[in-house]
Amino acid sequence: MRLVRRALPDLQSVCELGCGTGISAIEFARQGLRVYAVDRSFTMLRIARQRIRKAGVRVRLIRADMRSFRLPEAVDLISAEWGVLNHVPRPSDLILVARAVARGLRPGGYFLFDVNHRILFEDVWITPQIYENRRLFSISQGGWDPQRKRGWKQMTLFVPTKAGLWRRLHDGVEEVQWSISEIRRALLRTGFDRIRAFDYEALTSAPNSSSDVRGCKTLFLARKRSA
């Protein structure tokens, strides 16, 4: 938000793309912004709706694919956090997302998003992670597939049932690594001019402005051309 407020001091409207359970959309709404939230998943939008009602804020939810979504109005900012763009499988899909985002922004509006890199998959995802509370026990581990240039993570979850037993579930996720140059080309082709990149050496580190990828993810702030 510090980056966004500098770029858009008069920020009024925002769309969270790939909103998931709506955590960021709720935070935007708490700041008095007009908020749209887009996701493809019925389940994620159902959970987001519950959280939004509990928070007592206004967010308009839209079920759509990020490659073809449309908003009721052009907004000042579109945000896509936690590696949303890593989920598109092909370079042509990357172009489609950038084009849809440009269509949803007003001239001079900004696209704020991050992408995960190989070091995250190799050094962070490969470490087994365990999470536990009274409603869930989960174990996850992932890694990096060098031939396909994709990160992967497999999860096993145990959820208590009303009968006092535990139900075991399996899930997985796969993410595509996109290079800085591929991201820049997609943005330039679809109407963005000012593109800033901030590298994160670790998930908990402060970002630094760099043209090289040294860390686990990069945060982009790209402006749609004013004319």
Phi, psi and omega in degrees: 000330176297318178296315184294317182295328176291318182284325184231076181297335180256031181305128180232329185226146184211151173235129173264117183265129187068052192289342182059233182273007170084016184300310182289324178300320178296318180295321176299315182296325179294340178270010176084016181272157172275120194237133168245149179223125186243133173207156181272340188270126174301317184296313180299318180292326177296316178294319179300318180299318179297316180293321180296316178298317180296324181284341179072033179242171181251121176220130177269119181268139180226125176270118182195160174279137183291348177277347185216013184294155175224143180253155178294339179210159174284134185249169180282327187216137169239127184242138177221105189253164174061045171071031180304317182289344176293348183270348177282133191276337188230154176304325178296327177292325178299319177297318181297318178297311181299322179292318179295321178296314179301321179295328182275352181260146170286158175304130183087357177285169186237149174248117180247122182203162176234157175229142178274152182239173186306321183298329177294315181292318184285319188258333183257308183295332183292339180281124179301136180238135181239133178231140183211135165211191185289342184252354185199142169229126183223148176231130180222149176204145181218202181175199186230131176258102186293331181289321182263353181055050180223141172270152181219154176213132176249139182232137171244126184238143176240122184239130180291145177253169179295336180280359180087007178259175178246133177261130181263133179233153177235142177211163180205160179219148178227135182233141179267135175275123175251135181281163177301318182294322178295319178297313181299317180299317180297318180292315181295326180289339188246018170104016176258144179243296180283117182233116177248142181234138180234122185269138175248114178291332176212162182299332183259002183273164174282145181284154173227146181283119184206148176271350181252151176266113176243346188243200187271341177203163177232135175259129180249143171230110186237136181260134171287139181305141181285333181212000000 
